[in-house]
Amino acid sequence: MTPQAAVYADGVSKSFGRTPAVAGFSLTAEDGVTGLLGPNGAGKTTLLRCLATVHAPDGGTLRLLGRDPGIAEQRREIRRRLGYLPQEPGFQRGFTAFEFLDYIAILKEMVDRRSRHDEVRRVIAEVGLETVSGKTIRKLSGGMRRRLALAQALLGSPELLILDEPTVGLDPEQRLRFRELIGRSGEGRAIILSTHQTEDVAALCSQVVVISEGRTRYAGSPAEMVARAAGRVWLDTRRDPSAAVAWRTGDGRYRNVGDAPAGADLVEPSIEDAYLLLVGDRALSLADAS
């Protein structure tokens, strides 16, 4: 691993009081999309806030774009070159889309009015909001607001994008459109994408990191992750008690994931199967509770 990577994290930890949120996380990310998977409460949002310089880690080594966010001057330089889309972006709903982006651009120290407005128009076009740029945010659909949130992160052509659950709450068509936007945005820059959607990771990411209880459980390519599940997914007419997780499919059979018994009807694993093998039924129980 090299500290000159877009993101270099080695043993990063963060606690709130006596509660550890991130415990020994490591990652190296270059250009392209890196997916961060994990159950609710795994520490993903806390980790992304550390990567976005919102939180300072308690321990470990963190370098962003070759700089140390623990040093004030270098942290300011990181922030000038970083775009962040939080899970719940705050909007001034009385602003128009253009006014909101112009306001964020001012906060990003874009002081020249003409060049700033050119940049606002550029990101509006990049996310496909030209026809609604004069509408107030309260009148925009949920999908348009998510695109607007991505647009503010793209202001200034940042070298590093941190996206926390960017497709949450979107319908399937909106998610596909957003996936296209993120894929296009990952050309020539590094993107760290937190998601619950394993299909987004399979479609977008050259690297995937699975985090559970604040620790890295896997880091590598999606294909390598799926390969680890080969021979461990099978169909049966019943829920196999030896399976780590199992569920009834639409055809009435059960998809079992775990250590397959002899003679099992093995099927090709998916990235979701591989993910469940890494985090077990903790992911299912937390997802059901959310």
N, C-alpha and C positions, 0 to 999 in steps of 0.2 A: 504494500500500500504506500502511496505517496502523498505527503501533505500538500503537494501542488495541485491535486485533483480539485474539481469544482466543489466536492464535498469530501472531507476526510474526517471520519469520526473513529476514535479508538478508545473503547472502554468508557464511553460517555455515560454519566449518571446524573440524575436529578431527583431530589426528594422534596416533599412538602411536609414539614415537620418530621415526624417519624415514619411517614408513608413514602416508600420509594415508588416513583412513577416510571423512571427509566433506570435500568440497572445493568451497566456494562454493555451498551450498544456500540457496535462497530459497523462501519460502512465506508466504501470508497465509490464515488459516482463521478463519471465523466459526462460528456455530451450524450443526449438521448434521454429516454424516460425510464426512471427507476420506480417501480411500484412498491409500496409499503403496505403489506397486508397484516391484519391482526384482529382479534376479537375486541369488542368494546372493553375498555378498561385496560388495554394492553400497554398503553403509554404512547400511542401514535401521535396524538395531538400535542402532548407535552414535548415529545421529541421534535416535531415540526416547529414548535415555537422556539426551541433551542436553535434549530437550523435557520430560523428567520430572525434570530437575535432578539426575540422578545424575552426569552428566559436565558439566564446564564447557567451553564452546567455546573454542578457541584464538583464533579471529578471527571477524569479522563482528558483526552486531547481532542479538540475540535478546530478544524481549519476550514474556512469557506473561501473559495476562489484564491487559495494560497495565503490567506490572511487570518490573523488571530482575533476572533470577536471579543476576546477578553481585554484587548487594548483599545481604548476609546477611539483613537484616530483611525485605526484599522477597521473598527466596527462601523464607523461612519462611511468609510470607503466601501465596505461590504454592502451596506444598506443602499448606497447609490447604484449598485450593480445587481440588486436582488429584487425580485417581484414575489409578493406573498398574497395568496388567496386563503383567508381563514375559513374555517368550516361555517361560521355564521358572520358574514361580512356586515358591517354596519352601514346603512344607507340613510342619507337625508332625503326622505321620500318626497319632500316638496321640491327638490332639485330636479331639473331635467337630466337626462342621461349625459348630455354634453356638459352641463354645469357641474355635475358630480365629478366627472373625469377631469375637468379643468381644475377643480378644487384639489383633487388628489395630486395632479401634476404640480400645482403650486407647493404643496407639502413636500414634493420630491425635488424642490429647489429649481424648477424650470421657470426662470424669471422673465425671459423674453416672451412677450405676449404672442407675437406672430408665430414664432417657432413652436411655442407651447400649444397653440391652437392647431397647428399643422400636425403635431404629434397626437393630440386628442382625436382629430379626424382620422389619422392613420389607424389607431387601435380600434376605433368604432367600425371602420371598414373591415379590419382583420377579423372581428367577431360577428360581422354581418348585422350591425344595428343601425345602418345609415338611415333607414326609413323611420326610425323611432327616436333619433337622437334628440329631438325637440320635445319629446313627451316626458311628463313627470314620472319619476320612478314608481310612484304608487299606482300608475296606470299600466305598468309593464307586467307581463306574465312572469311566472316563476322561472321559466327557462330563459327569458330575456334578462332577468336580474342576475342569473348565474353567469350569463355571457358578459354582462356589464362588470361583474366582479372579476372575471378573467381579464377583461379589458384594462381595468385599473392595475392589475398585476403586470400587464405587458407594457405599461407606460415606460418609455426610456429604453426599450429593447434590452431588458436585463439579461445577464449571462446565466443567472440561476433563478429558476422558478420553484417555489414551494407551494404546492396545492393540497389543501386539506379537504378531502371528501368533495371534490368539485361536482360530481354527478348526483349527489344526494338529493332526493325529492324530485328528480326528473323522470318523466315518462320515457318509455323505450325509444321513441323517435328523438326526443330531446337528448337522451344519453348518446345516441349514435352521432348526432350532430356535434355534441360537445366532445366526443371521442375524436372526431375528425379534427376539430380545432386544436385539441391538445397534441395530437400526433403531428400536426403541421407546426405547432409552436416548438416542438422538441427538436426541430432541425437546426443544428448549430448552437444549441444551448443545453444545459443540464436541467432536467425537471425531476423533482421528487414528488411523487403522487401518492397520497394516502387514500385508500379506498377499501370498502367492504366487497366490491364487485370483482370476483375472480376473473370474470370474462373480460373486464376492462384491462386487467393485467395481461391476460393472454393476448389481447388484441394490440396493446400499445407498448408494452415494456420489453426492453432488452435485458433488464435485470429486475429481479424481484427479491425483496427482503421480507421475511416473515418474522414478526415480533410478537412475543407473548410474555406477559408478566414483566414487561420492561426489558426483555433480553432478546437477542437475535437468535432465532431458531433455524433460519436458513438464509443464505445469500448466494445467488447464482442466477442462471438463466431460467425462464419459465419451462423450457424444454427439459432441462436437467431435473428440475423439480418434478415434472410429470413423470419422467423416467423412473424416479425413485419409487413411484407407486405401481409400477408394472408388476403384475401378478398378485396384487393385493386388493383388487376390486372384482366382485362377482355378483351375479344375479341368482336369486333363489325365490321359491314360493313362500318363504317365511323369513322373518328377521332372525339372522343367525346370532345366537347368544355369544359367540366368540368374536363377533365384529366389534371394532372400536366404535363405529357409528353405522347406522342403517336407516333407510327410509323407504316408504312405499312409493313406487313410481306410478305413472299414469296407466300402465298396462296391468297393474295389479301385483307385479312382482316387486321384490325388495332388492334395492341396491345396497350391498354390504361392503364395507371398507374396513380392512384390517388384515389379519393373518388368515389367508384363505385355506379352507380344509382341502384334503385330497379330493380330486374329481370335481372341484367347483367349476361352475360355468363362468370362466373369467372373461372380462370385457376390458376394452381399452380405458385406461384411467383418464380423467380430466384434471385440469389444474385445481378444481375444487376438491376432488378426491385427495390429491397430494397435500393440499392445504389442511384438510381435516386430519390427515395422518400426522401432520406436524403439531397441530394444536389440540387434537382430540375433541371430546364432547364438551370441553370448556367453551369452545367457540359456539357450539349449538345452544348450550344453556344460556350464555350471555346474550346471544342474538334473540332468543325467545323472550328474554326478560326486558329487552330494550323497547 
